[in-house]
Amino acid sequence: MTNFSRRGFTLGLGATGLVAACDNGVGSTGPARIDARVDATLNTLYSQYPGTTQLREKSSGILVMPLVTEAGLGIGGAYGTGALRVGGVTVDYYSVAKASGGLQIGAQQYAHVLFFMTQEALSNFRRSPGWSAGANVEYAIPEGGETLSAETLTSTSPVIAVIFGQAGLRLGATLEGSKYTRIIP
């Protein structure tokens, strides 16, 4: 078992506080604000990465997290809010939270969209009291305007994640270990 010093604990707590202090809707986001951010995120996604419109057409539902803030200094965390859309209509609101530990320093913000490619995957997500992203998620991370690969568009994965719009001083963004929870904004 790892022993944490008071300094390490305090720094980790400060990093988590940084996540909560950033303007990602923690504590002050209503449905109209979340929906507006979701609309803007989807418009950006479809205009910058046109191949994602094919994913939209094939999917049973889309979970959009317009702004996830992640920070860490030894101990870290991430948080954001978003909406689940089925047939282009918001059906539920969700938060995503993530905790991490290890050799890490920095902060970043990014958007991500989960495309539920089967009705079963969407139903499992909606029935779950707290769904965790894991091995059943295929990542499609477009770099600087490139189109998504044919493998991604013809994938048989039940869930495809697109992470984009990264900004900050922290390398990498992954959804593994992230927990999604239905919220009432």
N, CA, C and O of each residue as an XYZ file, in Angstrom:
740
protein
N       0.844     -1.179      0.000
C       0.000      0.000      0.000
C       0.884      1.236      0.000
O       1.904      1.261      0.689
N       0.527      2.232     -0.735
C       1.303      3.454     -0.840
C       0.890      4.419      0.255
O      -0.298      4.636      0.492
N       1.884      4.996      0.919
C       1.595      6.012      1.923
C       1.681      7.380      1.282
O       2.667      7.700      0.618
N       0.660      8.183      1.476
C       0.640      9.531      0.942
C       1.061     10.496      2.037
O       0.619     10.374      3.179
N       1.908     11.449      1.695
C       2.271     12.492      2.642
C       1.150     13.522      2.683
O       0.284     13.549      1.809
N       1.176     14.355      3.693
C       0.188     15.426      3.774
C       0.311     16.356      2.573
O      -0.688     16.833      2.035
N       1.556     16.609      2.159
C       1.780     17.483      1.011
C       1.167     16.872     -0.249
O       0.495     17.570     -1.007
N       1.391     15.577     -0.478
C       0.824     14.908     -1.651
C      -0.688     14.922     -1.625
O      -1.340     15.146     -2.645
N      -1.242     14.678     -0.440
C      -2.691     14.707     -0.303
C      -3.234     16.105     -0.584
O      -4.230     16.255     -1.291
N      -2.581     17.129     -0.031
C      -3.013     18.505     -0.222
C      -2.925     18.913     -1.685
O      -3.834     19.560     -2.204
N      -1.833     18.537     -2.356
C      -1.677     18.863     -3.774
C      -2.741     18.154     -4.618
O      -3.311     18.746     -5.535
N      -2.999     16.892     -4.303
C      -4.041     16.158     -5.030
C      -5.410     16.767     -4.813
O      -6.203     16.882     -5.748
N      -5.684     17.157     -3.580
C      -6.950     17.806     -3.273
C      -7.058     19.137     -4.015
O      -8.131     19.501     -4.498
N      -5.940     19.860     -4.103
C      -5.923     21.124     -4.848
C      -6.185     20.906     -6.322
O      -6.884     21.699     -6.952
N      -5.623     19.818     -6.890
C      -5.855     19.517     -8.310
C      -7.322     19.208     -8.550
O      -7.899     19.637     -9.549
N      -7.922     18.468     -7.639
C      -9.339     18.162     -7.768
C     -10.165     19.438     -7.636
O     -11.169     19.604     -8.329
N      -9.748     20.337     -6.753
C     -10.422     21.623     -6.607
C     -10.315     22.455     -7.871
O     -11.251     23.169     -8.233
N      -9.158     22.362     -8.552
C      -8.975     23.073     -9.805
C      -9.982     22.598    -10.836
O     -10.551     23.402    -11.574
N     -10.203     21.295    -10.885
C     -11.189     20.745    -11.810
C     -12.563     21.336    -11.503
O     -13.285     21.745    -12.412
N     -12.916     21.377    -10.237
C     -14.229     21.877     -9.855
C     -14.370     23.380    -10.090
O     -15.472     23.867    -10.342
N     -13.252     24.123    -10.007
C     -13.309     25.575    -10.157
C     -13.392     26.022    -11.601
O     -13.818     27.145    -11.871
N     -12.998     25.175    -12.533
C     -13.008     25.562    -13.944
C     -14.431     25.689    -14.446
O     -15.345     25.069    -13.902
N     -14.621     26.485    -15.475
C     -15.961     26.739    -16.007
C     -16.413     25.569    -16.869
O     -16.496     25.687    -18.092
N     -16.704     24.445    -16.231
C     -17.236     23.308    -16.973
C     -18.617     22.948    -16.469
O     -19.098     21.837    -16.688
N     -19.250     23.886    -15.796
C     -20.633     23.688    -15.412
C     -20.820     23.037    -14.064
O     -21.942     22.661    -13.722
N     -19.756     22.887    -13.279
C     -19.902     22.243    -11.986
C     -20.792     23.095    -11.107
O     -20.448     24.228    -10.768
N     -21.926     22.552    -10.743
C     -22.805     23.209     -9.792
C     -23.671     24.337    -10.336
O     -24.565     24.798     -9.626
N     -23.446     24.805    -11.568
C     -24.223     25.950    -12.028
C     -24.777     25.763    -13.443
O     -25.088     26.742    -14.121
N     -24.898     24.540    -13.878
C     -25.330     24.308    -15.246
C     -26.770     23.837    -15.271
O     -27.132     22.855    -14.624
N     -27.579     24.550    -16.025
C     -28.960     24.151    -16.207
C     -29.129     23.443    -17.535
O     -28.205     23.433    -18.348
N     -30.286     22.854    -17.771
C     -30.526     22.116    -19.013
C     -30.313     22.955    -20.270
O     -29.748     22.459    -21.245
N     -30.750     24.209    -20.270
C     -30.599     25.049    -21.464
C     -29.124     25.277    -21.790
O     -28.732     25.254    -22.957
N     -28.318     25.494    -20.768
C     -26.879     25.720    -20.991
C     -26.200     24.449    -21.489
O     -25.367     24.500    -22.394
N     -26.552     23.320    -20.903
C     -25.973     22.051    -21.359
C     -26.368     21.796    -22.808
O     -25.516     21.449    -23.626
N     -27.647     21.962    -23.139
C     -28.102     21.730    -24.516
C     -27.409     22.656    -25.505
O     -27.056     22.229    -26.605
N     -27.207     23.920    -25.132
C     -26.512     24.864    -26.020
C     -25.077     24.416    -26.253
O     -24.581     24.484    -27.378
N     -24.413     23.965    -25.211
C     -23.031     23.475    -25.356
C     -22.986     22.201    -26.194
O     -22.071     22.016    -26.996
N     -23.965     21.328    -26.011
C     -24.023     20.093    -26.805
C     -24.211     20.433    -28.277
O     -23.535     19.862    -29.133
N     -25.115     21.352    -28.583
C     -25.335     21.774    -29.973
C     -24.045     22.318    -30.592
O     -23.677     21.942    -31.705
N     -23.369     23.198    -29.870
C     -22.124     23.791    -30.376
C     -21.045     22.720    -30.577
O     -20.307     22.758    -31.561
N     -20.957     21.773    -29.648
C     -19.961     20.702    -29.750
C     -20.233     19.825    -30.960
O     -19.313     19.488    -31.705
N     -21.491     19.453    -31.159
C     -21.826     18.620    -32.314
C     -21.587     19.360    -33.630
O     -21.103     18.761    -34.591
N     -21.916     20.644    -33.688
C     -21.643     21.424    -34.894
C     -20.157     21.450    -35.204
O     -19.761     21.304    -36.361
N     -19.331     21.635    -34.183
C     -17.875     21.633    -34.367
C     -17.391     20.267    -34.819
O     -16.597     20.162    -35.754
N     -17.866     19.225    -34.160
C     -17.454     17.863    -34.505
C     -17.779     17.550    -35.960
O     -16.913     17.083    -36.701
N     -19.003     17.798    -36.372
C     -19.420     17.443    -37.730
C     -18.746     18.310    -38.794
O     -18.511     17.842    -39.908
N     -18.432     19.560    -38.468
C     -17.769     20.413    -39.460
C     -16.274     20.110    -39.555
O     -15.713     20.137    -40.651
N     -15.620     19.824    -38.431
C     -14.183     19.537    -38.459
C     -13.881     18.109    -38.884
O     -12.844     17.849    -39.493
N     -14.775     17.186    -38.568
C     -14.557     15.767    -38.864
C     -15.811     15.215    -39.538
O     -16.618     14.549    -38.890
N     -15.981     15.486    -40.833
C     -17.213     15.109    -41.537
C     -17.533     13.610    -41.479
O     -18.698     13.228    -41.587
N     -16.525     12.766    -41.312
C     -16.769     11.329    -41.223
C     -17.630     10.938    -40.039
O     -18.232      9.865    -40.033
N     -17.691     11.808    -39.031
C     -18.501     11.484    -37.854
C     -19.995     11.541    -38.144
O     -20.791     10.984    -37.388
N     -20.382     12.200    -39.220
C     -21.813     12.216    -39.560
C     -22.294     10.813    -39.919
O     -23.456     10.475    -39.695
N     -21.397      9.994    -40.479
C     -21.759      8.599    -40.758
C     -21.979      7.822    -39.468
O     -22.869      6.975    -39.388
N     -21.159      8.116    -38.454
C     -21.352      7.472    -37.152
C     -22.705      7.883    -36.568
O     -23.438      7.054    -36.028
N     -23.020      9.168    -36.683
C     -24.303      9.675    -36.171
C     -25.470      8.938    -36.822
O     -26.413      8.531    -36.143
N     -25.401      8.769    -38.144
C     -26.494      8.124    -38.876
C     -26.660      6.660    -38.484
O     -27.778      6.146    -38.500
N     -25.578      5.982    -38.136
C     -25.630      4.555    -37.803
C     -25.907      4.304    -36.320
O     -26.263      3.188    -35.941
N     -25.748      5.324    -35.481
C     -25.828      5.103    -34.035
C     -27.268      5.069    -33.528
O     -28.179      5.626    -34.140
N     -27.442      4.395    -32.389
C     -28.740      4.347    -31.705
C     -28.905      5.536    -30.773
O     -30.027      5.914    -30.436
N     -27.795      6.126    -30.356
C     -27.811      7.269    -29.453
C     -26.420      7.848    -29.341
O     -25.431      7.193    -29.670
N     -26.349      9.095    -28.869
C     -25.072      9.800    -28.768
C     -25.020     10.495    -27.417
O     -25.933     11.237    -27.055
N     -23.942     10.250    -26.674
C     -23.697     10.975    -25.423
C     -22.629     12.020    -25.719
O     -21.532     11.684    -26.165
N     -22.952     13.286    -25.470
C     -22.039     14.386    -25.771
C     -21.588     15.040    -24.466
O     -22.410     15.501    -23.674
N     -20.279     15.072    -24.256
C     -19.681     15.776    -23.127
C     -18.902     16.956    -23.706
O     -17.753     16.793    -24.117
N     -19.518     18.153    -23.745
C     -18.907     19.288    -24.418
C     -17.603     19.768    -23.800
O     -16.722     20.240    -24.518
N     -17.463     19.661    -22.494
C     -16.274     20.175    -21.843
C     -15.962     19.341    -20.612
O     -16.689     19.371    -19.619
N     -14.866     18.597    -20.696
C     -14.383     17.826    -19.558
C     -13.071     18.467    -19.129
O     -12.167     18.642    -19.947
N     -12.964     18.812    -17.868
C     -11.748     19.401    -17.330
C     -11.047     18.346    -16.502
O     -11.643     17.726    -15.621
N      -9.765     18.150    -16.799
C      -8.965     17.131    -16.130
C      -7.701     17.795    -15.595
O      -7.036     18.538    -16.318
N      -7.367     17.533    -14.341
C      -6.166     18.098    -13.740
C      -5.552     17.080    -12.795
O      -6.250     16.254    -12.206
N      -4.248     17.152    -12.663
C      -3.590     16.224    -11.761
C      -2.214     16.689    -11.357
O      -1.487     17.302    -12.138
N      -1.873     16.387    -10.130
C      -0.531     16.579     -9.596
C      -0.345     15.449     -8.597
O      -0.605     15.604     -7.404
N       0.110     14.310     -9.106
C       0.166     13.109     -8.295
C      -1.183     12.430     -8.262
O      -1.343     11.325     -8.780
N      -2.145     13.082     -7.661
C      -3.530     12.608     -7.648
C      -4.320     13.569     -8.537
O      -4.128     14.783     -8.474
N      -5.187     13.029     -9.347
C      -5.922     13.902    -10.257
C      -7.371     13.514    -10.372
O      -7.828     12.537     -9.779
N      -8.079     14.301    -11.146
C      -9.482     14.027    -11.376
C      -9.971     14.751    -12.612
O      -9.288     15.614    -13.164
N     -11.159     14.385    -13.032
C     -11.788     15.021    -14.188
C     -13.287     15.085    -13.932
O     -13.849     14.259    -13.213
N     -13.926     16.092    -14.541
C     -15.372     16.236    -14.384
C     -15.931     17.011    -15.567
O     -15.268     17.887    -16.123
N     -17.153     16.678    -15.939
C     -17.872     17.406    -16.975
C     -19.330     16.984    -16.973
O     -19.698     15.982    -16.360
N     -20.156     17.759    -17.666
C     -21.568     17.424    -17.800
C     -21.937     17.430    -19.273
O     -21.293     18.091    -20.087
N     -22.986     16.682    -19.603
C     -23.415     16.606    -20.991
C     -24.803     16.013    -21.101
O     -25.536     15.902    -20.118
N     -25.150     15.632    -22.336
C     -26.504     15.155    -22.603
C     -26.473     13.916    -23.492
O     -25.598     13.756    -24.342
N     -27.448     13.055    -23.270
C     -27.660     11.885    -24.117
C     -28.763     12.237    -25.102
O     -29.850     12.669    -24.718
N     -28.460     12.041    -26.379
C     -29.447     12.326    -27.421
C     -29.793     11.052    -28.166
O     -28.920     10.272    -28.548
N     -31.074     10.863    -28.359
C     -31.591      9.745    -29.141
C     -32.503     10.354    -30.208
O     -33.451     11.072    -29.891
N     -32.208     10.063    -31.451
C     -32.986     10.648    -32.538
C     -32.857     12.158    -32.598
O     -33.782     12.835    -33.048
N     -31.718     12.708    -32.150
C     -31.494     14.148    -32.186
C     -32.138     14.917    -31.052
O     -32.061     16.145    -31.023
N     -32.776     14.220    -30.112
C     -33.482     14.862    -28.998
C     -32.817     14.469    -27.683
O     -32.487     13.301    -27.476
N     -32.618     15.445    -26.793
C     -32.049     15.164    -25.480
C     -33.039     14.358    -24.657
O     -34.188     14.763    -24.484
N     -32.583     13.202    -24.143
C     -33.454     12.352    -23.327
C     -33.017     12.302    -21.862
O     -33.830     12.017    -20.983
N     -31.731     12.579    -21.594
C     -31.201     12.568    -20.230
C     -29.954     13.432    -20.176
O     -29.328     13.720    -21.196
N     -29.607     13.840    -18.956
C     -28.365     14.585    -18.712
C     -27.456     13.716    -17.857
O     -27.917     12.965    -16.997
N     -26.147     13.832    -18.111
C     -25.169     12.998    -17.415
C     -23.977     13.821    -16.978
O     -23.670     14.866    -17.552
N     -23.308     13.321    -15.940
C     -22.005     13.843    -15.560
C     -20.998     12.731    -15.775
O     -21.347     11.551    -15.768
N     -19.751     13.115    -15.966
C     -18.656     12.159    -16.061
C     -17.633     12.570    -15.011
O     -17.315     13.752    -14.875
N     -17.126     11.604    -14.278
C     -16.116     11.856    -13.255
C     -15.042     10.791    -13.370
O     -15.304      9.646    -13.740
N     -13.835     11.198    -13.045
C     -12.701     10.286    -13.147
C     -11.689     10.674    -12.082
O     -11.437     11.857    -11.855
N     -11.116      9.685    -11.436
C     -10.037      9.917    -10.481
C      -8.831      9.117    -10.940
O      -8.973      8.027    -11.494
N      -7.646      9.662    -10.706
C      -6.435      8.967    -11.126
C      -5.322      9.258    -10.135
O      -5.362     10.244     -9.400
N      -4.350      8.400    -10.131
C      -3.187      8.579     -9.275
C      -1.953      8.091     -9.991
O      -2.036      7.244    -10.881
N      -0.820      8.615     -9.612
C       0.434      8.204    -10.241
C       1.252      9.395    -10.666
O       1.018     10.517    -10.218
N       2.207      9.148    -11.528
C       3.088     10.188    -12.017
C       2.356     11.032    -13.053
O       2.258     10.640    -14.216
N       1.843     12.182    -12.643
C       1.091     13.058    -13.532
C       1.181     14.479    -13.029
O       1.299     14.729    -11.829
N       1.123     15.399    -13.960
C       1.101     16.817    -13.624
C       0.469     17.564    -14.799
O       0.748     17.263    -15.959
N      -0.362     18.514    -14.495
C      -0.935     19.342    -15.549
C      -2.444     19.360    -15.536
O      -3.094     18.768    -14.674
N      -2.986     20.062    -16.527
C      -4.428     20.184    -16.666
C      -4.762     20.279    -18.145
O      -3.954     20.755    -18.941
N      -5.936     19.831    -18.505
C      -6.399     19.928    -19.883
C      -7.917     19.924    -19.914
O      -8.584     19.529    -18.957
N      -8.433     20.373    -21.035
C      -9.862     20.309    -21.282
C     -10.059     19.692    -22.654
O      -9.245     19.879    -23.559
N     -11.138     18.962    -22.795
C     -11.441     18.333    -24.079
C     -12.929     18.026    -24.136
O     -13.632     18.071    -23.127
N     -13.386     17.717    -25.328
C     -14.758     17.278    -25.546
C     -14.719     15.824    -25.969
O     -13.753     15.380    -26.589
N     -15.744     15.092    -25.645
C     -15.852     13.741    -26.190
C     -17.305     13.371    -26.434
O     -18.232     13.832    -25.769
N     -17.440     12.514    -27.426
C     -18.756     12.054    -27.841
C     -18.709     10.537    -27.903
O     -17.806      9.958    -28.508
N     -19.687      9.897    -27.273
C     -19.814      8.439    -27.339
C     -20.951      8.111    -28.288
O     -22.084      8.553    -28.097
N     -20.639      7.335    -29.309
C     -21.651      6.873    -30.260
C     -22.027      5.449    -29.861
O     -21.188      4.551    -29.916
N     -23.267      5.238    -29.465
C     -23.757      3.902    -29.127
C     -24.238      3.274    -30.426
O     -25.260      3.676    -30.982
N     -23.497      2.289    -30.901
C     -23.730      1.733    -32.234
C     -24.776      0.628    -32.256
O     -25.209      0.210    -33.330
N     -25.188      0.150    -31.089
C     -26.238     -0.864    -31.025
C     -27.291     -0.428    -30.005
O     -26.992      0.301    -29.059
N     -28.500     -0.876    -30.207
C     -29.571     -0.578    -29.263
C     -29.268     -1.215    -27.906
O     -29.597     -0.650    -26.862
N     -28.646     -2.383    -27.926
C     -28.289     -3.061    -26.671
C     -27.290     -2.237    -25.856
O     -27.445     -2.104    -24.643
N     -26.269     -1.686    -26.512
C     -25.280     -0.862    -25.806
C     -25.949      0.372    -25.203
O     -25.658      0.746    -24.066
N     -26.844      1.002    -25.963
C     -27.558      2.173    -25.467
C     -28.458      1.798    -24.284
O     -28.494      2.515    -23.284
N     -29.173      0.698    -24.391
C     -30.051      0.253    -23.301
C     -29.259     -0.074    -22.045
O     -29.672      0.284    -20.942
N     -28.131     -0.746    -22.200
C     -27.280     -1.065    -21.042
C     -26.795      0.208    -20.361
O     -26.774      0.294    -19.133
N     -26.406      1.190    -21.159
C     -25.951      2.469    -20.613
C     -27.071      3.145    -19.827
O     -26.855      3.602    -18.705
N     -28.246      3.210    -20.404
C     -29.364      3.912    -19.766
C     -29.874      3.204    -18.519
O     -30.344      3.860    -17.590
N     -29.791      1.890    -18.480
C     -30.257      1.121    -17.312
C     -29.264      1.152    -16.161
O     -29.643      0.932    -15.011
N     -28.008      1.422    -16.454
C     -26.962      1.371    -15.440
C     -27.033      2.572    -14.504
O     -27.217      3.700    -14.961
N     -26.887      2.339    -13.183
C     -26.888      3.464    -12.249
C     -25.592      4.275    -12.322
O     -25.552      5.421    -11.872
N     -24.556      3.700    -12.873
C     -23.272      4.375    -13.026
C     -22.424      3.583    -14.003
O     -21.792      2.601    -13.614
N     -22.396      3.985    -15.249
C     -21.732      3.244    -16.316
C     -20.271      3.655    -16.397
O     -19.963      4.846    -16.355
N     -19.370      2.695    -16.512
C     -17.947      2.984    -16.621
C     -17.451      2.637    -18.009
O     -17.756      1.569    -18.540
N     -16.686      3.542    -18.593
C     -16.070      3.277    -19.896
C     -14.972      2.252    -19.692
O     -14.148      2.394    -18.789
N     -14.955      1.226    -20.521
C     -13.968      0.175    -20.367
C     -13.525     -0.376    -21.694
O     -13.404      0.351    -22.680
N     -13.283     -1.673    -21.709
C     -12.727     -2.337    -22.882
C     -13.687     -2.369    -24.058
O     -13.256     -2.594    -25.189
N     -14.974     -2.152    -23.825
C     -15.941     -2.214    -24.926
C     -16.032     -0.910    -25.710
O     -16.890     -0.774    -26.582
N     -15.163      0.045    -25.412
C     -15.160      1.323    -26.110
C     -13.998      1.350    -27.097
O     -12.853      1.093    -26.728
N     -14.304      1.664    -28.354
C     -13.259      1.844    -29.360
C     -13.016      3.333    -29.505
O     -13.963      4.113    -29.614
N     -11.734      3.737    -29.507
C     -11.397      5.148    -29.591
C     -11.113      5.553    -31.024
O     -10.391      4.864    -31.744
N     -11.688      6.678    -31.431
C     -11.410      7.283    -32.732
C     -10.956      8.699    -32.428
O     -11.782      9.579    -32.185
N      -9.659      8.923    -32.439
C      -9.123     10.222    -32.073
C      -8.579     10.892    -33.324
O      -7.443     10.632    -33.722
N      -9.378     11.754    -33.949
C      -8.920     12.421    -35.162
C      -7.854     13.464    -34.827
O      -7.966     14.172    -33.826
N      -6.841     13.554    -35.651
C      -5.764     14.512    -35.457
C      -5.881     15.609    -36.501
O      -5.919     15.315    -37.696
N      -5.938     16.849    -36.088
C      -5.857     18.020    -36.945
C      -6.557     17.936    -38.287
O      -5.912     18.131    -39.317
N      -7.839     17.656    -38.316
C      -8.596     17.724    -39.551
C      -8.606     16.461    -40.377
O      -9.280     16.411    -41.406
N      -7.873     15.428    -39.958
C      -7.911     14.208    -40.770
C      -9.249     13.519    -40.610
O      -9.939     13.702    -39.607
N      -9.607     12.736    -41.593
C     -10.874     12.023    -41.513
C     -10.690     10.761    -40.695
O      -9.573     10.272    -40.528
N     -11.784     10.244    -40.190
C     -11.720      9.008    -39.437
C     -11.483      7.862    -40.403
O     -11.924      7.893    -41.552
N     -10.784      6.858    -39.920
C     -10.436      5.734    -40.795
C     -11.658      4.892    -41.134
O     -12.660      4.899    -40.420
N     -11.548      4.170    -42.242
C     -12.634      3.283    -42.666
C     -12.889      2.217    -41.616
O     -14.026      1.777    -41.443
N     -11.833      1.790    -40.905
C     -12.006      0.770    -39.862
C     -12.926      1.271    -38.764
O     -13.751      0.518    -38.247
N     -12.787      2.538    -38.407
C     -13.644      3.104    -37.364
C     -15.089      3.163    -37.831
O     -16.005      2.829    -37.079
N     -15.292      3.583    -39.060
C     -16.652      3.761    -39.573
C     -17.363      2.435    -39.810
O     -18.594      2.390    -39.811
N     -16.619      1.364    -40.008
C     -17.233      0.052    -40.228
C     -17.043     -0.857    -39.015
O     -17.281     -2.062    -39.095
N     -16.622     -0.287    -37.913
C     -16.358     -1.054    -36.701
C     -17.623     -1.752    -36.198
O     -18.740     -1.266    -36.381
N     -17.415     -2.897    -35.563
C     -18.532     -3.610    -34.939
C     -18.550     -3.374    -33.424
O     -19.289     -4.044    -32.702
N     -17.743     -2.428    -32.943
C     -17.745     -2.101    -31.518
C     -19.091     -1.528    -31.119
O     -19.698     -0.773    -31.878
N     -19.562     -1.885    -29.926
C     -20.862     -1.370    -29.491
C     -20.825      0.120    -29.159
O     -21.853      0.792    -29.237
N     -19.641      0.652    -28.787
C     -19.509      2.065    -28.438
C     -18.229      2.597    -29.081
O     -17.163      1.993    -28.961
N     -18.350      3.735    -29.764
C     -17.188      4.393    -30.354
C     -17.065      5.766    -29.720
O     -18.026      6.534    -29.697
N     -15.873      6.078    -29.202
C     -15.617      7.364    -28.554
C     -14.759      8.233    -29.463
O     -13.747      7.783    -30.001
N     -15.174      9.474    -29.623
C     -14.383     10.456    -30.356
C     -13.989     11.543    -29.360
O     -14.848     12.191    -28.763
N     -12.681     11.736    -29.186
C     -12.142     12.739    -28.270
C     -11.498     13.812    -29.132
O     -10.691     13.498    -30.007
N     -11.840     15.071    -28.898
C     -11.306     16.145    -29.732
C     -11.296     17.458    -28.962
O     -11.820     17.547    -27.852
N     -10.697     18.465    -29.563
C     -10.677     19.799    -28.970
C      -9.797     19.910    -27.747
O     -10.069     20.724    -26.865
N      -8.739     19.104    -27.671
C      -7.894     19.121    -26.487
C      -7.116     20.425    -26.376
O      -6.560     20.923    -27.354
N      -7.091     20.964    -25.167
C      -6.311     22.157    -24.879
C      -5.785     22.040    -23.459
O      -6.524     21.680    -22.543
N      -4.518     22.343    -23.281
C      -3.953     22.306    -21.945
C      -2.544     21.782    -21.961
O      -1.945     21.585    -23.019
N      -2.025     21.560    -20.783
C      -0.649     21.130    -20.609
C      -0.570     19.748    -19.991
O       0.154     19.534    -19.019
N      -1.306     18.822    -20.548
C      -1.314     17.452    -20.057
C      -1.430     16.555    -21.271
O      -2.248     16.813    -22.154
N      -0.630     15.512    -21.329
C      -0.638     14.652    -22.501
C      -1.678     13.560    -22.380
O      -1.860     12.964    -21.319
N      -2.361     13.306    -23.492
C      -3.278     12.184    -23.566
C      -4.616     12.434    -22.915
O      -4.727     13.149    -21.918
N      -5.608     11.841    -23.489
C      -6.953     11.861    -22.917
C      -7.547     10.494    -23.172
O      -7.589     10.032    -24.313
N      -7.999      9.856    -22.137
C      -8.626      8.553    -22.254
C      -9.877      8.546    -21.389
O      -9.978      9.297    -20.419
N     -10.805      7.710    -21.740
C     -12.037      7.637    -20.967
C     -12.045      6.459    -20.004
O     -12.977      6.309    -19.213
N     -11.011      5.619    -20.064
C     -10.974      4.462    -19.185
C     -10.979      4.920    -17.740
O     -10.252      5.836    -17.356
N     -11.800      4.275    -16.961
C     -11.926      4.640    -15.557
C     -12.907      5.777    -15.315
O     -13.116      6.180    -14.171
N     -13.507      6.294    -16.372
C     -14.496      7.356    -16.229
C     -15.848      6.751    -15.883
O     -16.229      5.706    -16.411
N     -16.561      7.416    -14.995
C     -17.879      6.935    -14.593
C     -18.931      7.967    -14.994
O     -18.810      9.152    -14.682
N     -19.954      7.500    -15.685
C     -21.043      8.343    -16.164
C     -22.249      8.111    -15.266
O     -22.623      6.969    -14.998
N     -22.853      9.197    -14.806
C     -23.987      9.121    -13.895
C     -25.086     10.064    -14.383
O     -24.812     11.208    -14.746
N     -26.317      9.587    -14.390
C     -27.451     10.421    -14.774
C     -27.631     11.508    -13.714
O     -27.545     11.240    -12.516
N     -27.881     12.735    -14.169
C     -28.067     13.859    -13.261
C     -29.376     14.586    -13.590
O     -29.949     14.410    -14.665
N     -29.820     15.383    -12.663
C     -30.942     16.284    -12.886
C     -30.379     17.681    -12.716
O     -30.187     18.136    -11.589
N     -30.107     18.380    -13.833
C     -29.453     19.698    -13.738
C     -30.367     20.762    -13.166
O     -29.960     21.915    -13.026
